Amino acid sequence: MSIKKQFLKTRPVCKVTFRLSCEDVENADSVHLTGEFNDWNKPGTPMKALKNGAFTLTLDLEKDREHQFRYFVNKQTWINDPEADKYVNSGFSGSENFVICL
């Protein structure tokens, strides 16, 4: 898993690239990114499948704030991201949301 941040000088956004390796998602058919930026819409924003089995997605997110998110694999399983900047209680059965701080 990796999260790459690219701050833009000309706009108040940060290009954030989320990447999951094939090992992270165990040969998944689909991965969606769900979070505050898409109103927690399930299944969320689809990530692009790469030939090597990895998944990636780049979003423009507003700077100077925190964004909560989660990965939704095969439209049935939530997975964790150890590279998130921090974690917060989701309010659901002791699960956590992941936070990226921009």
WOTABEL-V338213 format. One record per residue. N is the residue number from 0. RES is the residue in three letters. SS is DSSP state (H for helix, E for strand, L for the rest). PHI is phi in whole degrees, -180 to 180 (* if undefined). OMEGA is omega in whole degrees, -180 to 180 (999 if undefined). Layout:
# WOTABEL-V338213
N	RES	SS	PHI	OMEGA
N	RES	SS	PHI	OMEGA
This chain:
# WOTABEL-V338213
0	MET	L	*	174
1	SER	E	-154	176
2	ILE	E	-129	-179
3	LYS	E	-116	-180
4	LYS	E	-112	176
5	GLN	E	-128	-179
6	PHE	E	-78	-180
7	LEU	L	-97	-180
8	LYS	L	-81	-173
9	THR	L	-94	-179
10	ARG	L	-139	-179
11	PRO	L	-83	179
12	VAL	E	-132	175
13	CYS	E	-125	174
14	LYS	E	-80	-179
15	VAL	E	-114	178
16	THR	E	-107	177
17	PHE	E	-101	-179
18	ARG	E	-139	177
19	LEU	E	-121	178
20	SER	L	-78	178
21	CYS	H	-63	176
22	GLU	H	-68	179
23	ASP	H	-64	-174
24	VAL	H	-112	175
25	GLU	L	47	177
26	ASN	L	58	-180
27	ALA	L	-68	174
28	ASP	L	-84	-179
29	SER	L	-151	173
30	VAL	E	-138	178
31	HIS	E	-122	176
32	LEU	E	-101	-177
33	THR	E	-122	-180
34	GLY	E	-174	180
35	GLU	H	-60	-177
36	PHE	H	-68	174
37	ASN	H	-128	177
38	ASP	L	56	179
39	TRP	L	55	179
40	ASN	L	-65	178
41	LYS	L	-98	19
42	PRO	L	-85	178
43	GLY	L	94	-179
44	THR	E	-93	-178
45	PRO	E	-67	175
46	MET	L	-91	-178
47	LYS	E	-82	177
48	ALA	E	-79	177
49	LEU	L	-99	-178
50	LYS	L	-59	-178
51	ASN	L	-84	179
52	GLY	L	95	178
53	ALA	L	-81	177
54	PHE	E	-131	-179
55	THR	E	-145	177
56	LEU	E	-159	175
57	THR	E	-117	179
58	LEU	E	-125	169
59	ASP	E	-91	180
60	LEU	E	-115	-178
61	GLU	E	-62	179
62	LYS	L	-77	175
63	ASP	L	63	175
64	ARG	L	-157	178
65	GLU	E	-105	180
66	HIS	E	-125	177
67	GLN	E	-87	-179
68	PHE	E	-156	173
69	ARG	E	-152	174
70	TYR	E	-100	-179
71	PHE	E	-121	-173
72	VAL	E	-100	179
73	ASN	L	52	177
74	LYS	L	56	179
75	GLN	L	-149	-174
76	THR	E	-126	174
77	TRP	E	-88	175
78	ILE	E	-124	-176
79	ASN	L	-88	175
80	ASP	L	-127	-179
81	PRO	L	-68	-180
82	GLU	L	-94	176
83	ALA	L	-63	-180
84	ASP	L	-69	176
85	LYS	E	-165	-178
86	TYR	E	-130	176
87	VAL	E	-134	178
88	ASN	E	-64	-179
89	SER	L	-83	-176
90	GLY	L	88	180
91	PHE	L	-116	169
92	SER	L	47	176
93	GLY	L	74	179
94	SER	L	-82	-178
95	GLU	E	-118	168
96	ASN	E	-98	180
97	PHE	E	-103	-174
98	VAL	E	-125	171
99	ILE	E	-112	-177
100	CYS	E	-101	-178
101	LEU	L	-117	999
